[in-house]
Amino acid sequence: MKPQFVDIIFSKAGKIQVKKTAKSRFDGPFHFHHLCELVWVEEGFGTRIVGDSVSNFKKNDLVLMAPNLPHIWRSDAELDFVKSTTIYFDPDFLSHLTDETATLDRFKQMILKSRRGMLFHGETRKKAVKLLSKITEAEGIAKIIDFLKVIDLLTVSGEFSALATVLYNNRYDEKDAGRIFTVYQHLLKNFKRDIPLKEVADLCHMTTNSFCRFFKSRTNKPFTRFLNELRIGYACELLQDETHSISAICYECGYNTTANFHKFFKQIQHTTPAGYRKWIQDGQTV
């Protein structure tokens, strides 16, 4: 599985492209491209990798990504429907519509922040989603106006979390990328079972020591951390369904002991599985 630079056809820098997706599951490749990408997940849940960030996505997530930021959204196998609205636009989009300095400066600052991926929340997300729900039905100038309202909202908002780490940099090249993405694909399919280190090292035709050094140099994190982030992200999804016991979730996510499950859950989520479930039950949004 090689990384893909996706060349999205764009005839004019001042236009936007709206893509509506409704299908059985998100299953696209890990890729990047030359445009900014705003994604609203209308329905569905699963795993999201943005740069070196591994997390789970859910309904109403709103994420902005800058050009050349590798990403993938993968639904869980048992999911039977996902729906999203994605808007692609040039990073110089606004400069073709205005020369107002303060507005352009805010826009440029937002694009800089989105190099790590921006996950919006709170009132910002609610208002933006309301605008985005109309945008696919709009035509011509009305569509541009709705989009500009969304951008104006996002440029002044502090209600967001960065996804990738500060140190992340897209270092993928033709020589190494095929190996790292083969590993990603294998882990996304198999993280629910025990995965020996040698198994993934063999995929790259490396010794285990060489593979660990290679993986960390490309992802900014140890292999075991990456694998545990996949598992704990899935656990967070399952914990939102009270019919699943915590012990059952432990084994469903690929852990052999509840002690290890609790250890890594607290390390990554900074709370216990029971604490996380109570947080959800109390009406907190994730």
Disulfide bonds with the S-S distance in Angstrom:
none
